[in-house]
Amino acid sequence: MQVELVKTFTFDAAHSLPAAPNGHKCKRIHGHSYRVDIHVSGEVDRQRGWLMDFGDLKCLVAPIIDELDHRNLDELDDLPNSTSEMLAKYIWDRLLPSLSALSAVTVWESASSRCIYRGV
Ligand SMILES: [Zn+2]
């Protein structure tokens, strides 16, 4: 039985987008209340009846989210252009070594705008 689990995290951060066109509002520093959905996919363990423990997933993801929370993302050396796309990849790259079942990272920068990254 194949399933996909999704756990949602939130954080608040400031940033600017230096590569945005001149005059674009996102070139100015501003903030978002981000939502991040972490997706894991795979086979359900027959004995336990789950793919993985949501608590274990939280333990793996929370330190990454804590690094981003109440930060100016412009100050992160590994994230020079913190679009939702690059932020999703940033989270993916940090999480994948400890979470092989990772199948997608969704970054919501507003209630209506999100990026889904599946590692390709
Ligand atoms: Zn923004």
Backbone and ligand atoms as CSV (ligand in chain L), in Angstrom:
chain,resi,resn,atom,element,x,y,z
A,1,MET,N,N,0.852,-1.190,0.000
A,1,MET,CA,C,0.000,0.000,0.000
A,1,MET,C,C,0.892,1.246,0.000
A,2,GLN,N,N,0.762,2.047,-1.037
A,2,GLN,CA,C,1.561,3.257,-1.177
A,2,GLN,C,C,0.770,4.468,-0.665
A,3,VAL,N,N,1.427,5.315,0.104
A,3,VAL,CA,C,0.752,6.517,0.619
A,3,VAL,C,C,1.687,7.722,0.532
A,4,GLU,N,N,1.097,8.880,0.682
A,4,GLU,CA,C,1.861,10.121,0.812
A,4,GLU,C,C,1.392,10.811,2.088
A,5,LEU,N,N,2.323,11.106,2.969
A,5,LEU,CA,C,2.012,11.863,4.181
A,5,LEU,C,C,2.454,13.301,3.969
A,6,VAL,N,N,1.728,14.217,4.568
A,6,VAL,CA,C,2.082,15.638,4.488
A,6,VAL,C,C,1.998,16.232,5.877
A,7,LYS,N,N,3.083,16.885,6.297
A,7,LYS,CA,C,3.068,17.594,7.586
A,7,LYS,C,C,3.379,19.059,7.329
A,8,THR,N,N,2.626,19.920,7.994
A,8,THR,CA,C,2.697,21.366,7.754
A,8,THR,C,C,3.445,22.072,8.880
A,9,PHE,N,N,4.319,22.989,8.465
A,9,PHE,CA,C,5.078,23.823,9.399
A,9,PHE,C,C,4.873,25.279,8.994
A,10,THR,N,N,5.108,26.190,9.904
A,10,THR,CA,C,4.998,27.617,9.581
A,10,THR,C,C,6.186,28.369,10.173
A,11,PHE,N,N,6.541,29.449,9.513
A,11,PHE,CA,C,7.539,30.359,10.080
A,11,PHE,C,C,7.341,31.737,9.464
A,12,ASP,N,N,7.871,32.732,10.151
A,12,ASP,CA,C,7.799,34.113,9.676
A,12,ASP,C,C,9.208,34.588,9.379
A,13,ALA,N,N,9.358,35.292,8.257
A,13,ALA,CA,C,10.692,35.770,7.897
A,13,ALA,C,C,10.593,36.970,6.965
A,14,ALA,N,N,11.680,37.736,6.952
A,14,ALA,CA,C,11.805,38.867,6.025
A,14,ALA,C,C,12.737,38.469,4.891
A,15,HIS,N,N,12.585,39.141,3.758
A,15,HIS,CA,C,13.535,38.947,2.662
A,15,HIS,C,C,13.325,40.027,1.604
A,16,SER,N,N,14.216,40.060,0.657
A,16,SER,CA,C,14.036,40.850,-0.556
A,16,SER,C,C,14.474,39.961,-1.711
A,17,LEU,N,N,14.073,40.328,-2.908
A,17,LEU,CA,C,14.435,39.530,-4.083
A,17,LEU,C,C,15.324,40.376,-4.996
A,18,PRO,N,N,16.648,40.236,-4.858
A,18,PRO,CA,C,17.567,41.105,-5.603
A,18,PRO,C,C,17.516,40.913,-7.108
A,19,ALA,N,N,17.049,39.757,-7.559
A,19,ALA,CA,C,17.013,39.493,-8.998
A,19,ALA,C,C,15.690,39.899,-9.645
A,20,ALA,N,N,14.763,40.422,-8.856
A,20,ALA,CA,C,13.488,40.878,-9.434
A,20,ALA,C,C,13.752,42.078,-10.339
A,21,PRO,N,N,12.883,42.321,-11.306
A,21,PRO,CA,C,13.083,43.462,-12.215
A,21,PRO,C,C,13.124,44.779,-11.450
A,22,ASN,N,N,13.835,45.748,-11.981
A,22,ASN,CA,C,13.895,47.071,-11.357
A,22,ASN,C,C,12.481,47.614,-11.179
A,23,GLY,N,N,12.224,48.159,-10.004
A,23,GLY,CA,C,10.917,48.732,-9.711
A,23,GLY,C,C,9.917,47.720,-9.169
A,24,HIS,N,N,10.253,46.434,-9.214
A,24,HIS,CA,C,9.341,45.406,-8.679
A,24,HIS,C,C,9.266,45.537,-7.163
A,25,LYS,N,N,8.072,45.425,-6.623
A,25,LYS,CA,C,7.889,45.624,-5.176
A,25,LYS,C,C,8.682,44.617,-4.345
A,26,CYS,N,N,8.962,43.450,-4.890
A,26,CYS,CA,C,9.665,42.418,-4.121
A,26,CYS,C,C,11.166,42.685,-4.007
A,27,LYS,N,N,11.660,43.708,-4.695
A,27,LYS,CA,C,13.064,44.108,-4.495
A,27,LYS,C,C,13.240,44.750,-3.126
A,28,ARG,N,N,12.137,45.320,-2.596
A,28,ARG,CA,C,12.206,45.948,-1.272
A,28,ARG,C,C,12.072,44.871,-0.200
A,29,ILE,N,N,12.696,45.124,0.950
A,29,ILE,CA,C,12.556,44.142,2.035
A,29,ILE,C,C,11.109,44.124,2.515
A,30,HIS,N,N,10.624,42.909,2.730
A,30,HIS,CA,C,9.249,42.704,3.174
A,30,HIS,C,C,9.194,41.341,3.876
A,31,GLY,N,N,8.034,40.970,4.365
A,31,GLY,CA,C,7.947,39.721,5.108
A,31,GLY,C,C,6.822,38.829,4.647
A,32,HIS,N,N,6.939,37.553,5.040
A,32,HIS,CA,C,5.884,36.580,4.774
A,32,HIS,C,C,5.678,35.727,6.017
A,33,SER,N,N,4.451,35.293,6.197
A,33,SER,CA,C,4.161,34.199,7.119
A,33,SER,C,C,4.105,32.946,6.258
A,34,TYR,N,N,5.259,32.272,6.204
A,34,TYR,CA,C,5.390,31.115,5.313
A,34,TYR,C,C,4.712,29.891,5.912
A,35,ARG,N,N,4.205,29.058,5.005
A,35,ARG,CA,C,3.754,27.715,5.368
A,35,ARG,C,C,4.578,26.752,4.530
A,36,VAL,N,N,5.059,25.699,5.138
A,36,VAL,CA,C,5.849,24.686,4.428
A,36,VAL,C,C,5.201,23.321,4.645
A,37,ASP,N,N,4.866,22.657,3.561
A,37,ASP,CA,C,4.339,21.291,3.631
A,37,ASP,C,C,5.450,20.328,3.227
A,38,ILE,N,N,5.732,19.379,4.098
A,38,ILE,CA,C,6.737,18.356,3.815
A,38,ILE,C,C,5.993,17.068,3.445
A,39,HIS,N,N,6.273,16.561,2.260
A,39,HIS,CA,C,5.615,15.363,1.751
A,39,HIS,C,C,6.596,14.201,1.790
A,40,VAL,N,N,6.135,13.073,2.314
A,40,VAL,CA,C,6.919,11.839,2.253
A,40,VAL,C,C,6.039,10.757,1.633
A,41,SER,N,N,6.652,9.920,0.819
A,41,SER,CA,C,5.895,8.894,0.096
A,41,SER,C,C,6.580,7.546,0.235
A,42,GLY,N,N,5.761,6.500,0.225
A,42,GLY,CA,C,6.333,5.168,0.259
A,42,GLY,C,C,5.320,4.125,0.670
A,43,GLU,N,N,5.864,2.979,0.996
A,43,GLU,CA,C,5.064,1.808,1.328
A,43,GLU,C,C,4.725,1.799,2.823
A,44,VAL,N,N,3.494,1.523,3.129
A,44,VAL,CA,C,3.066,1.408,4.523
A,44,VAL,C,C,3.679,0.150,5.145
A,45,ASP,N,N,4.287,0.319,6.311
A,45,ASP,CA,C,4.815,-0.817,7.061
A,45,ASP,C,C,3.639,-1.687,7.522
A,46,ARG,N,N,3.652,-2.949,7.143
A,46,ARG,CA,C,2.489,-3.811,7.410
A,46,ARG,C,C,2.245,-4.002,8.892
A,47,GLN,N,N,3.313,-4.121,9.655
A,47,GLN,CA,C,3.141,-4.359,11.085
A,47,GLN,C,C,2.626,-3.121,11.810
A,48,ARG,N,N,3.240,-1.961,11.508
A,48,ARG,CA,C,2.862,-0.748,12.229
A,48,ARG,C,C,1.637,-0.069,11.628
A,49,GLY,N,N,1.403,-0.281,10.332
A,49,GLY,CA,C,0.252,0.348,9.690
A,49,GLY,C,C,0.479,1.791,9.320
A,50,TRP,N,N,1.764,2.213,9.311
A,50,TRP,CA,C,2.065,3.580,8.895
A,50,TRP,C,C,3.312,3.619,8.041
A,51,LEU,N,N,3.460,4.709,7.302
A,51,LEU,CA,C,4.683,4.941,6.531
A,51,LEU,C,C,5.783,5.390,7.469
A,52,MET,N,N,5.488,6.389,8.277
A,52,MET,CA,C,6.423,6.826,9.321
A,52,MET,C,C,5.640,7.565,10.388
A,53,ASP,N,N,6.257,7.726,11.519
A,53,ASP,CA,C,5.657,8.420,12.655
A,53,ASP,C,C,5.704,9.932,12.382
A,54,PHE,N,N,4.542,10.595,12.456
A,54,PHE,CA,C,4.531,12.050,12.261
A,54,PHE,C,C,5.459,12.753,13.262
A,55,GLY,N,N,5.596,12.172,14.456
A,55,GLY,CA,C,6.488,12.763,15.456
A,55,GLY,C,C,7.940,12.722,15.018
A,56,ASP,N,N,8.333,11.620,14.376
A,56,ASP,CA,C,9.705,11.527,13.850
A,56,ASP,C,C,9.918,12.548,12.742
A,57,LEU,N,N,8.886,12.728,11.906
A,57,LEU,CA,C,8.982,13.714,10.825
A,57,LEU,C,C,9.174,15.110,11.410
A,58,LYS,N,N,8.421,15.429,12.437
A,58,LYS,CA,C,8.550,16.743,13.078
A,58,LYS,C,C,9.963,16.956,13.608
A,59,CYS,N,N,10.528,15.929,14.235
A,59,CYS,CA,C,11.876,16.052,14.799
A,59,CYS,C,C,12.921,16.343,13.721
A,60,LEU,N,N,12.729,15.796,12.525
A,60,LEU,CA,C,13.684,16.010,11.438
A,60,LEU,C,C,13.545,17.410,10.823
A,61,VAL,N,N,12.322,17.891,10.733
A,61,VAL,CA,C,12.061,19.148,10.009
A,61,VAL,C,C,12.198,20.372,10.910
A,62,ALA,N,N,11.789,20.253,12.157
A,62,ALA,CA,C,11.727,21.424,13.040
A,62,ALA,C,C,13.044,22.196,13.131
A,63,PRO,N,N,14.221,21.528,13.210
A,63,PRO,CA,C,15.459,22.319,13.295
A,63,PRO,C,C,15.701,23.189,12.060
A,64,ILE,N,N,15.284,22.711,10.901
A,64,ILE,CA,C,15.457,23.498,9.670
A,64,ILE,C,C,14.520,24.702,9.692
A,65,ILE,N,N,13.291,24.479,10.117
A,65,ILE,CA,C,12.327,25.579,10.189
A,65,ILE,C,C,12.778,26.596,11.244
A,66,ASP,N,N,13.305,26.119,12.353
A,66,ASP,CA,C,13.763,27.029,13.409
A,66,ASP,C,C,14.886,27.939,12.913
A,67,GLU,N,N,15.725,27.425,12.017
A,67,GLU,CA,C,16.807,28.243,11.463
A,67,GLU,C,C,16.273,29.401,10.611
A,68,LEU,N,N,15.070,29.220,10.056
A,68,LEU,CA,C,14.493,30.220,9.164
A,68,LEU,C,C,13.571,31.199,9.882
A,69,ASP,N,N,13.036,30.782,11.013
A,69,ASP,CA,C,11.997,31.564,11.682
A,69,ASP,C,C,12.543,32.867,12.260
A,70,HIS,N,N,11.815,33.947,11.987
A,70,HIS,CA,C,12.178,35.286,12.456
A,70,HIS,C,C,13.599,35.657,12.040
A,71,ARG,N,N,13.913,35.353,10.801
A,71,ARG,CA,C,15.199,35.696,10.194
A,71,ARG,C,C,14.966,36.645,9.025
A,72,ASN,N,N,16.047,37.326,8.684
A,72,ASN,CA,C,16.109,37.991,7.389
A,72,ASN,C,C,16.778,36.984,6.454
A,73,LEU,N,N,16.030,36.399,5.553
A,73,LEU,CA,C,16.560,35.337,4.683
A,73,LEU,C,C,17.710,35.846,3.813
A,74,ASP,N,N,17.793,37.157,3.617
A,74,ASP,CA,C,18.881,37.734,2.825
A,74,ASP,C,C,20.247,37.485,3.475
A,75,GLU,N,N,20.252,37.166,4.761
A,75,GLU,CA,C,21.506,36.965,5.485
A,75,GLU,C,C,22.012,35.533,5.415
A,76,LEU,N,N,21.239,34.630,4.790
A,76,LEU,CA,C,21.661,33.229,4.680
A,76,LEU,C,C,22.574,33.078,3.464
A,77,ASP,N,N,23.815,32.658,3.706
A,77,ASP,CA,C,24.801,32.553,2.622
A,77,ASP,C,C,24.365,31.559,1.541
A,78,ASP,N,N,23.664,30.509,1.942
A,78,ASP,CA,C,23.269,29.468,0.980
A,78,ASP,C,C,21.966,29.775,0.265
A,79,LEU,N,N,21.417,30.951,0.499
A,79,LEU,CA,C,20.127,31.295,-0.100
A,79,LEU,C,C,20.163,32.750,-0.586
A,80,PRO,N,N,20.953,33.018,-1.623
A,80,PRO,CA,C,21.142,34.404,-2.046
A,80,PRO,C,C,19.919,35.020,-2.730
A,81,ASN,N,N,18.994,34.198,-3.180
A,81,ASN,CA,C,17.799,34.705,-3.863
A,81,ASN,C,C,16.605,33.876,-3.369
A,82,SER,N,N,15.985,34.353,-2.303
A,82,SER,CA,C,15.034,33.512,-1.552
A,82,SER,C,C,13.617,33.575,-2.123
A,83,THR,N,N,13.497,33.274,-3.405
A,83,THR,CA,C,12.165,33.062,-3.974
A,83,THR,C,C,11.563,31.810,-3.331
A,84,SER,N,N,10.283,31.614,-3.478
A,84,SER,CA,C,9.659,30.388,-2.952
A,84,SER,C,C,10.296,29.160,-3.589
A,85,GLU,N,N,10.668,29.265,-4.872
A,85,GLU,CA,C,11.296,28.157,-5.577
A,85,GLU,C,C,12.640,27.789,-4.937
A,86,MET,N,N,13.477,28.803,-4.701
A,86,MET,CA,C,14.802,28.550,-4.125
A,86,MET,C,C,14.695,28.131,-2.658
A,87,LEU,N,N,13.704,28.653,-1.974
A,87,LEU,CA,C,13.492,28.276,-0.575
A,87,LEU,C,C,13.058,26.806,-0.474
A,88,ALA,N,N,12.216,26.365,-1.393
A,88,ALA,CA,C,11.801,24.958,-1.398
A,88,ALA,C,C,13.008,24.049,-1.624
A,89,LYS,N,N,13.877,24.426,-2.551
A,89,LYS,CA,C,15.080,23.630,-2.813
A,89,LYS,C,C,16.026,23.661,-1.609
A,90,TYR,N,N,16.162,24.819,-0.989
A,90,TYR,CA,C,17.008,24.954,0.205
A,90,TYR,C,C,16.564,23.969,1.290
A,91,ILE,N,N,15.257,23.918,1.537
A,91,ILE,CA,C,14.728,23.003,2.551
A,91,ILE,C,C,14.918,21.553,2.106
A,92,TRP,N,N,14.633,21.280,0.843
A,92,TRP,CA,C,14.809,19.918,0.293
A,92,TRP,C,C,16.242,19.425,0.501
A,93,ASP,N,N,17.212,20.267,0.129
A,93,ASP,CA,C,18.621,19.870,0.188
A,93,ASP,C,C,19.066,19.569,1.613
A,94,ARG,N,N,18.507,20.283,2.589
A,94,ARG,CA,C,18.880,20.046,3.984
A,94,ARG,C,C,18.188,18.826,4.575
A,95,LEU,N,N,17.025,18.519,4.056
A,95,LEU,CA,C,16.219,17.446,4.636
A,95,LEU,C,C,16.506,16.080,4.017
A,96,LEU,N,N,16.784,16.042,2.739
A,96,LEU,CA,C,16.904,14.762,2.035
A,96,LEU,C,C,17.928,13.800,2.657
A,97,PRO,N,N,19.109,14.277,3.117
A,97,PRO,CA,C,20.079,13.321,3.679
A,97,PRO,C,C,19.534,12.516,4.870
A,98,SER,N,N,18.590,13.083,5.612
A,98,SER,CA,C,18.052,12.365,6.774
A,98,SER,C,C,16.629,11.859,6.548
A,99,LEU,N,N,16.092,12.086,5.350
A,99,LEU,CA,C,14.695,11.715,5.084
A,99,LEU,C,C,14.585,11.204,3.644
A,100,SER,N,N,14.956,9.942,3.455
A,100,SER,CA,C,14.988,9.402,2.093
A,100,SER,C,C,13.602,9.278,1.474
A,101,ALA,N,N,12.543,9.250,2.291
A,101,ALA,CA,C,11.174,9.145,1.762
A,101,ALA,C,C,10.619,10.498,1.312
A,102,LEU,N,N,11.432,11.546,1.445
A,102,LEU,CA,C,10.972,12.882,1.031
A,102,LEU,C,C,10.550,12.857,-0.437
A,103,SER,N,N,9.348,13.362,-0.731
A,103,SER,CA,C,8.865,13.348,-2.116
A,103,SER,C,C,8.511,14.734,-2.637
A,104,ALA,N,N,8.283,15.699,-1.766
A,104,ALA,CA,C,8.017,17.071,-2.210
A,104,ALA,C,C,8.139,18.024,-1.034
A,105,VAL,N,N,8.504,19.253,-1.362
A,105,VAL,CA,C,8.477,20.359,-0.408
A,105,VAL,C,C,7.610,21.445,-1.035
A,106,THR,N,N,6.569,21.842,-0.330
A,106,THR,CA,C,5.704,22.921,-0.820
A,106,THR,C,C,5.906,24.138,0.071
A,107,VAL,N,N,6.259,25.263,-0.541
A,107,VAL,CA,C,6.421,26.520,0.183
A,107,VAL,C,C,5.289,27.452,-0.220
A,108,TRP,N,N,4.515,27.820,0.766
A,108,TRP,CA,C,3.428,28.791,0.573
A,108,TRP,C,C,3.940,30.144,1.028
A,109,GLU,N,N,4.002,31.135,0.134
A,109,GLU,CA,C,4.397,32.470,0.574
A,109,GLU,C,C,3.176,33.331,0.878
A,110,SER,N,N,2.009,32.871,0.480
A,110,SER,CA,C,0.747,33.503,0.872
A,110,SER,C,C,-0.320,32.414,0.796
A,111,ALA,N,N,-1.535,32.759,1.168
A,111,ALA,CA,C,-2.616,31.765,1.157
A,111,ALA,C,C,-2.953,31.310,-0.262
A,112,SER,N,N,-2.535,32.084,-1.270
A,112,SER,CA,C,-2.910,31.741,-2.647
A,112,SER,C,C,-1.723,31.431,-3.546
A,113,SER,N,N,-0.491,31.531,-3.021
A,113,SER,CA,C,0.699,31.367,-3.874
A,113,SER,C,C,1.661,30.377,-3.239
A,114,ARG,N,N,1.990,29.312,-3.982
A,114,ARG,CA,C,2.885,28.294,-3.446
A,114,ARG,C,C,3.733,27.702,-4.558
A,115,CYS,N,N,4.854,27.105,-4.129
A,115,CYS,CA,C,5.745,26.387,-5.038
A,115,CYS,C,C,5.900,24.958,-4.527
A,116,ILE,N,N,5.778,24.003,-5.425
A,116,ILE,CA,C,5.979,22.597,-5.082
A,116,ILE,C,C,7.261,22.137,-5.761
A,117,TYR,N,N,8.230,21.661,-4.961
A,117,TYR,CA,C,9.501,21.146,-5.499
A,117,TYR,C,C,9.595,19.668,-5.197
A,118,ARG,N,N,9.900,18.886,-6.246
A,118,ARG,CA,C,9.984,17.434,-6.094
A,118,ARG,C,C,11.409,16.900,-6.330
A,119,GLY,N,N,12.375,17.771,-6.252
A,119,GLY,CA,C,13.758,17.332,-6.282
A,119,GLY,C,C,14.372,17.175,-7.661
A,120,VAL,N,N,13.689,17.625,-8.687
A,120,VAL,CA,C,14.270,17.546,-10.040
A,120,VAL,C,C,14.279,18.924,-10.696
L,1,ZN,ZN,ZN,8.514,37.949,-0.756
